[in-house]
Amino acid sequence: APPVPPTHEVEEKSSKKKKEKEEVKKPEEPELEPGVVDFVCIIGAKDIGDQRNDDGSKGWVESTPECSVLERFPPNDEFHINNGRMTGLIPQVEWFCFPEGCKLWRGPHAPTHDDLKAGGE
């Protein structure tokens, strides 16, 4: 039978392996410093708006959609407050993103550059 090492040597070897594993663990993605990005938001049309004047054809939709924050991270301002930062998502951030309001496109394909130049008019 092979010689059995004393238990204290086995414990030392296992603790060394644990330390090596802990040291090897590094974040897969680079981490940003606090304050570089405070919020991530997805802003878009909350609904399709009033379509009374729309004929249902392909192209820009004649409607008045309401823009809003569809998703945000962190989901509320509590995260920043709990971490000592007195910042919050600015009110009406959708006005900053869509100062002229947003326009909806109907069709199986995205609008062409000519469609975008026309701007829904």
N, C-alpha and C positions, 0 to 999 in steps of 0.2 A: 504494500500500500504506500502511496506517496506521502511524504511528511506533511502534516497539517500545520500551517503557520499559526502563531499565537493570535488570539482574538484581537488584541490591541493593534496588531499590524493590519488585520482585515478592516478594522474600523477606520484606521488612518487612510488606507487606500480608498475606501468607499467615500470618506469625507473629501478627499482630494478630487475624486471623480465628480462629486456633486459641485464642488467649487469651480471645476473646469467647465461644467455644463452651464452654471450660472454666468460665468464670464463670457461664454460663447454667445449667449442670448443677446441679440442686438435687434433694435427695431428694423423691420424690413423696409419701412419708408422713412424718409427724413422727417424729423419733427420740427414744427415751426415754433419760433419763440412766441410767448404770449403777447397778444396785441397785434401781431402781423395780420391775422385773419380773425376777426371777432365773430362773424356770422357768415353762414352760407345760406342763401335763399334762392328759391325758385319762384319767380314771379310770372304770372300768366293770366289768361282770361278765366274769371271765376265762373262765368256762364256765357252763353252765346248772344245774350242781349236781345233787344227788340228787333225782329226781322220783318216788320210790316212792309217795308219797301223792297225786300229782296225777292228776286224771281226764282231762286233755287238753282241757277245755272253755275257752271264751273267758273271759278275766279274769286275775286274779292267779295266777301259777304257784306251786304248792306245791313249792318247792325251796329249796335252800340254796346259792345261787351264791357263788363266791369272788370278791371284788373285788380288782382289781390295777391297776397303772399300765399302760394299754394303749399310750400314746404319751407321749413327753416331748421337750421341746426346751430346752436342748441335750441330745443323746442321752446324755451322761454328764457327770460333774462335772469332767472334765479341762479344759473350756473356762474355767471360773471359776478353777481353780487356775493355769492358764497365764497368766491375766490378773491374777494377784496377789490374788485374792479367796479367802478360806478359807471358802467356803460350799458346801453340797451339798444335794441334795434330801433333805428330812427322811425318815427311815426310817418306813415304814408310813403314808405320806401318805394312803393309801386309808382308813385308820381315821378320819382327820380328815374326809374327804369323806362317808363313810357310817358314822357311829358305830354305827348299829343294823343295819348290813348293807344290801345292796340287794335290791330286790324286782323280779321280772320280770313283764311284762304280756304276755298272749297275745291277739291279735286284730287285725283289719284296721285298726282305728282306735285312736287314743290313748285312754287312760282319761278319763272325764268327771270333773268336779269332785266328784261324789258318790263315784265310784270312788276318787279320791285321798283323800277324807275318810275312807273306810273303811280305807284304808291296807293293804290286802291281808289283812285279818283276817276 
